[in-house]
Amino acid sequence: MNDHTLAEEYARARLFFDSKAYSDAALILAPIVEAEPGHGAARMLLARSYYHSAQLGRAEAELERVLERDPVDGYARLLLGRTLERRGGRAEEAATQLRLAESLGQSLY
């Protein structure tokens, strides 16, 4: 994917995300992230798209990748905590992530 196409596809994915077509946004974003693994904004938007479309396992995996690159990303920690809560049975892990998010200045509400 060339840079021009990448930028166009990212903009298109943002439109889908902003229109709450989260699954469609994820379908557009997945190849962008595959082609450009270091594209942090695309990876975070992909994680958010997965979260909002209840693809929680995929959201968790993408958030883990975001946090590998930037362990002090408070919003990624918050979203990971919320993802773990929604997955069920992972309250302790979720609480840890939410405490970390709060300590990084991320409001939980």
trRosetta pair geometry for C-beta under 8 A, 3 or more apart (Angstrom, degrees):
i j d omega theta_ij theta_ji phi_ij phi_ji
1 5 5.1 -126 -168 92 83 119
1 6 5.1 108 134 -68 114 87
1 9 7.2 -49 -163 12 138 147
1 31 6.9 121 -46 142 143 104
1 32 7.0 -94 89 -109 167 57
1 35 4.4 0 29 -153 116 171
1 36 7.6 -85 71 -24 118 99
2 5 5.0 88 57 16 75 104
2 6 6.8 -133 101 -10 35 93
3 6 5.3 -54 -144 36 31 117
3 7 6.3 31 159 -18 66 104
4 7 6.1 -55 -152 35 28 108
4 8 6.4 25 152 -15 63 109
5 8 5.6 -57 -146 40 33 111
5 9 6.0 30 157 -18 68 109
6 9 5.9 -57 -144 39 26 108
6 10 6.3 27 156 -20 63 107
6 32 6.0 118 -146 -134 82 96
6 35 6.8 -138 -100 97 113 136
6 36 6.3 67 -143 -18 141 141
6 39 7.7 -146 -180 -89 125 155
7 10 5.7 -53 -145 36 29 112
7 11 6.4 30 155 -18 63 105
8 11 5.8 -55 -150 36 30 111
8 12 6.3 31 151 -20 64 106
9 12 5.4 -51 -146 36 34 114
9 13 6.3 38 152 -22 65 102
9 28 5.7 -171 -178 180 91 101
9 31 7.6 -66 166 80 156 105
9 32 5.6 -175 107 -73 124 116
10 13 5.6 -51 -148 34 32 113
10 14 6.6 38 150 -22 63 101
10 29 7.6 70 -115 -107 63 78
10 32 6.0 118 -74 -136 83 159
10 39 7.8 -124 -92 174 134 141
10 41 7.5 59 -161 102 133 111
10 42 5.7 -87 -114 -91 110 105
10 45 7.9 112 -154 49 86 155
11 14 5.6 -49 -152 31 33 115
11 15 6.8 38 149 -21 63 100
12 15 5.6 -50 -156 30 35 114
12 16 6.7 33 149 -15 65 102
12 28 5.8 -137 100 -158 103 155
13 16 5.7 -54 -151 37 36 111
13 17 6.2 36 151 -19 68 106
13 25 4.8 95 -167 -153 78 76
13 28 4.0 -163 -85 95 95 126
13 29 4.8 102 -144 -60 153 87
13 32 7.1 -89 -22 -2 152 147
13 42 7.5 69 71 -135 156 86
13 45 6.5 105 129 130 122 138
13 49 7.7 -67 -178 -65 106 149
14 17 5.6 -54 -144 39 31 112
14 18 6.0 29 157 -17 67 108
14 25 7.7 90 -68 -133 15 117
14 45 7.1 -63 -88 -144 71 153
15 18 5.9 -56 -142 40 27 108
15 19 6.3 19 156 -12 62 112
16 19 5.8 -65 -148 44 28 107
16 21 4.3 -82 -169 76 83 108
16 22 7.6 154 138 -82 94 18
16 24 4.5 -127 -161 100 139 107
16 25 4.0 -178 98 -70 113 80
16 28 6.4 138 21 11 147 138
17 20 7.6 36 177 -77 33 23
17 21 7.4 -89 -68 61 23 64
17 22 6.5 58 -122 -105 65 60
17 25 4.1 81 -62 -110 79 159
17 45 6.1 -81 -69 -169 163 107
17 48 7.1 56 -149 101 131 115
17 49 5.9 -90 -103 -86 104 99
20 52 7.5 -121 -147 157 71 138
21 24 4.1 -9 144 35 110 123
21 25 6.1 132 96 -26 73 88
22 25 5.5 -52 -146 34 33 114
22 26 6.4 36 155 -21 65 103
22 48 7.9 -118 -137 126 110 70
22 49 4.6 168 -168 -155 80 68
22 50 7.8 -166 163 -45 111 14
22 52 4.1 -152 -105 94 157 108
22 53 3.9 -165 106 -50 117 98
23 26 5.6 -52 -151 33 33 114
23 27 6.6 36 150 -21 64 102
23 49 7.4 151 -78 170 20 100
23 53 4.4 133 -65 -134 75 150
23 55 7.7 116 -106 -26 81 124
24 27 5.6 -51 -151 31 35 113
24 28 6.7 30 152 -14 64 104
25 28 5.9 -61 -155 38 33 108
25 29 6.0 25 154 -16 69 115
25 45 7.0 -102 161 155 122 103
25 46 8.0 -162 132 -105 90 49
25 49 4.3 -143 94 -116 110 135
26 29 5.7 -60 -137 43 30 108
26 30 6.2 43 163 -37 67 99
26 46 6.0 95 -128 -148 70 71
26 49 4.0 180 -64 126 85 128
26 50 5.7 105 -110 -66 135 67
26 53 6.2 -95 -13 24 138 148
26 55 6.9 84 -133 32 171 149
26 58 7.7 69 -158 122 138 146
27 30 6.4 -38 -142 14 24 113
28 31 7.4 -72 -177 35 32 96
28 32 7.1 25 142 -15 66 115
29 32 5.3 -63 -153 38 45 116
29 33 6.0 39 156 -19 79 106
29 42 5.6 174 -153 -174 96 88
29 45 5.9 -152 -113 99 149 100
29 46 4.1 -168 129 -86 135 93
29 49 6.2 153 24 18 144 152
30 33 6.0 -58 -148 38 29 107
30 34 6.3 30 154 -20 64 108
30 46 6.4 121 -74 -135 54 129
31 34 5.3 -52 -142 38 37 115
31 35 6.1 33 158 -17 68 107
32 35 6.0 -61 -149 41 27 106
32 36 6.1 -31 169 37 66 104
32 39 6.4 -76 149 73 97 155
32 42 4.7 -118 118 -165 124 148
32 46 7.8 -165 65 -60 103 122
33 36 6.8 -78 -127 68 23 67
33 37 6.5 57 174 -108 65 46
33 39 6.4 -129 -106 61 56 107
33 42 5.3 -167 -72 122 79 111
33 43 5.1 108 -122 -88 119 73
33 46 5.4 -33 -39 -26 144 160
33 62 7.7 -40 -158 -127 166 112
34 37 7.3 7 -143 -69 19 78
36 39 4.0 55 117 -23 116 117
36 42 6.7 77 81 41 111 149
37 43 7.6 48 -166 -71 47 128
38 69 7.8 146 -133 -119 67 148
39 42 4.0 19 121 25 118 119
39 43 6.3 144 89 -20 68 87
40 43 5.7 -58 -144 38 32 110
40 44 6.2 28 160 -17 68 107
40 66 7.0 98 -150 -130 84 86
40 69 6.7 -142 -100 104 108 151
40 70 7.3 51 -135 -9 136 133
41 44 5.9 -56 -146 38 29 108
41 45 6.3 27 155 -16 64 108
42 45 5.8 -56 -145 40 30 109
42 46 6.2 36 152 -23 64 106
43 46 5.5 -52 -149 34 31 115
43 47 6.5 34 151 -20 64 102
43 62 5.9 -175 -178 -169 83 101
43 65 6.3 -108 -172 101 137 118
43 66 5.7 171 122 -78 118 91
44 47 5.6 -48 -149 34 35 113
44 48 6.4 34 151 -17 65 105
44 62 7.9 160 -100 148 27 113
44 66 5.8 86 -84 -109 80 140
44 75 7.8 48 -156 102 130 119
44 76 6.8 -94 -118 -84 103 99
45 48 5.5 -52 -146 39 34 112
45 49 6.2 40 151 -24 65 104
46 49 5.6 -52 -147 34 31 114
46 50 6.4 32 154 -17 64 104
46 62 5.4 -146 102 -140 102 156
47 50 5.8 -54 -150 37 30 111
47 51 6.3 33 151 -21 64 106
47 59 5.3 93 -164 -149 68 67
47 62 3.7 -158 -83 103 90 123
47 63 4.9 114 -149 -61 142 75
47 66 6.3 -54 -28 -24 154 135
47 76 7.4 34 98 -129 164 87
47 79 6.5 96 135 126 118 145
48 51 5.5 -51 -147 35 33 115
48 52 6.2 23 159 -11 67 109
48 59 7.8 89 -76 -131 13 106
48 79 6.8 -77 -91 -136 73 152
49 52 6.1 -60 -143 43 27 103
49 53 6.1 7 161 -1 64 115
50 53 6.2 -71 -141 49 25 97
50 55 4.1 -87 -157 77 81 105
50 56 7.3 151 147 -83 96 20
50 58 4.3 -132 -143 98 142 104
50 59 3.7 -172 105 -68 112 78
50 62 6.2 140 20 16 145 136
51 54 7.9 27 174 -73 29 26
51 55 7.7 -71 -49 57 20 68
51 56 7.0 61 -118 -106 54 62
51 59 4.2 105 -65 -127 71 149
51 79 6.1 -86 -73 -170 161 108
51 82 7.2 55 -157 99 132 111
51 83 5.7 -92 -112 -87 103 101
51 86 8.0 122 -155 33 82 154
54 86 7.7 -131 -128 157 75 137
55 58 4.3 -9 140 37 108 120
55 59 6.1 133 92 -27 70 89
56 59 5.3 -49 -141 35 36 115
56 60 6.2 40 158 -22 66 101
56 83 5.4 156 -153 -164 89 89
56 86 5.6 -151 -107 98 139 113
56 87 5.0 177 143 -79 144 91
57 60 5.8 -50 -149 33 30 112
57 61 6.6 29 152 -18 62 105
57 87 7.6 103 -67 -112 63 124
58 61 5.7 -53 -148 35 34 112
58 62 6.4 29 156 -15 67 106
59 62 6.0 -60 -149 39 29 106
59 63 6.1 26 156 -17 66 111
59 79 7.4 -116 173 154 114 106
59 83 4.9 -157 110 -121 122 137
60 63 5.8 -60 -145 39 28 110
60 64 6.3 33 155 -23 64 104
60 80 6.7 89 -128 -138 66 80
60 83 5.2 178 -74 136 79 139
60 84 7.0 94 -105 -70 116 73
60 87 7.2 15 -52 -52 136 145
61 64 5.8 -52 -151 31 29 113
61 65 6.8 29 151 -17 62 103
62 65 5.6 -53 -154 35 36 112
62 66 6.5 41 148 -22 67 101
63 66 5.3 -45 -147 32 38 115
63 67 6.3 31 155 -14 66 107
63 76 5.4 160 -153 -170 87 90
63 79 5.9 -155 -108 98 135 104
63 80 4.3 172 144 -80 146 95
63 83 6.5 -176 5 13 153 154
64 67 5.8 -60 -148 43 30 108
64 68 6.5 42 149 -31 64 99
64 80 7.4 108 -61 -116 59 130
65 68 5.5 -42 -148 22 35 116
65 69 7.0 25 156 -9 61 103
66 69 6.2 -69 -164 41 32 104
66 70 6.4 -42 164 47 69 97
66 73 6.1 -78 147 59 106 158
66 76 4.5 -151 111 -128 132 145
67 70 6.6 -82 -125 73 32 58
67 71 5.5 61 -177 -109 78 51
67 73 6.3 -129 -97 43 65 109
67 76 5.4 -176 -65 127 87 134
67 77 7.0 98 -100 -72 124 71
67 80 7.0 -4 -37 -44 139 152
68 71 7.6 22 -121 -66 12 80
70 73 4.3 70 113 -37 113 109
70 76 7.1 116 85 16 102 149
72 104 5.8 167 -169 -126 74 127
73 76 3.9 42 106 16 118 117
73 77 6.6 160 92 -16 64 83
73 104 7.7 56 111 158 13 160
74 77 5.5 -55 -150 36 34 113
74 78 6.3 37 152 -21 67 104
74 100 7.9 -160 -123 129 65 73
74 101 5.0 105 -167 -151 74 65
74 104 3.4 -164 -87 105 104 122
74 105 5.7 -85 -82 61 167 72
74 106 3.4 177 157 -41 115 115
75 78 5.5 -50 -148 34 35 115
75 79 6.3 30 155 -14 67 105
75 101 7.5 89 -87 -141 16 110
75 106 5.9 173 -72 -117 48 133
76 79 5.9 -55 -144 41 31 107
76 80 6.1 34 154 -21 64 107
77 80 5.7 -54 -146 37 29 112
77 81 6.4 33 154 -20 63 104
77 97 5.1 -170 -174 -173 76 81
77 98 7.5 164 144 -86 92 23
77 100 4.7 -117 -164 98 146 106
77 101 3.8 -173 102 -73 109 85
77 104 6.3 113 31 24 146 141
77 106 6.7 169 67 24 104 153
78 81 5.7 -55 -152 34 29 112
78 82 6.4 24 153 -14 65 106
78 97 7.5 169 -86 143 17 96
78 98 6.8 66 -122 -117 57 62
78 101 3.9 120 -65 -148 73 154
78 106 4.8 -130 -48 144 126 146
78 108 6.8 -167 -130 -109 109 61
79 82 5.6 -52 -145 40 35 110
79 83 6.1 41 152 -24 66 105
80 83 5.5 -52 -146 35 32 115
80 84 6.4 31 155 -18 65 104
80 97 4.7 -124 97 -159 101 151
81 84 5.9 -56 -149 36 29 109
81 85 6.5 33 152 -21 63 104
81 94 4.8 98 -162 -166 68 68
81 95 7.3 105 -146 -66 111 12
81 96 7.7 -164 -103 70 100 51
81 97 3.5 -167 -71 95 86 109
81 98 3.8 131 -163 -57 159 77
81 100 7.9 178 -56 46 122 91
81 101 6.0 -99 -3 -7 137 134
82 85 5.5 -50 -149 33 34 116
82 86 6.4 31 154 -17 65 106
82 94 7.5 105 -64 -150 15 110
82 98 7.8 101 -48 -83 62 102
83 86 5.9 -59 -151 38 30 108
83 87 6.4 33 152 -25 65 106
84 87 5.6 -50 -146 30 34 115
84 90 4.3 -104 -177 107 95 126
84 91 7.9 163 133 -86 102 19
84 93 5.0 -125 -167 100 152 104
84 94 3.8 -165 94 -78 113 87
84 97 6.3 128 16 20 137 141
85 88 7.9 36 164 -66 34 37
85 90 7.4 -117 -73 77 27 89
85 91 7.0 58 -112 -108 69 60
85 94 4.4 108 -58 -145 75 157
87 90 5.6 16 79 18 111 129
90 93 4.5 -39 175 44 96 117
90 94 5.6 106 113 -28 85 96
91 94 5.5 -57 -144 39 30 114
91 95 6.1 33 157 -23 66 106
92 95 5.7 -51 -146 33 29 112
92 96 6.6 34 153 -21 61 103
93 96 5.7 -53 -154 31 32 114
93 97 6.6 28 152 -14 65 105
94 97 5.9 -59 -153 38 32 108
94 98 6.2 28 153 -17 68 110
95 98 5.6 -56 -143 39 31 111
95 99 6.2 34 156 -21 66 104
96 99 5.9 -54 -149 34 28 110
96 100 6.5 27 152 -17 63 106
97 100 5.6 -55 -150 37 32 112
97 101 6.3 36 151 -23 66 104
98 101 5.5 -48 -145 33 34 115
98 102 6.4 34 154 -18 64 104
98 108 6.1 55 -167 -114 104 124
99 102 5.8 -55 -149 37 31 110
99 103 6.3 30 153 -18 65 107
100 103 5.7 -56 -146 38 31 110
100 104 6.3 25 154 -15 65 109
101 104 5.8 -65 -152 40 29 107
101 106 4.1 -63 171 63 88 132
101 108 6.9 112 99 -83 119 84
102 105 7.8 98 -179 -31 31 8
102 106 6.2 -90 -82 66 32 75
102 107 7.8 55 -116 -117 73 21
102 108 5.7 -21 -80 -41 104 109
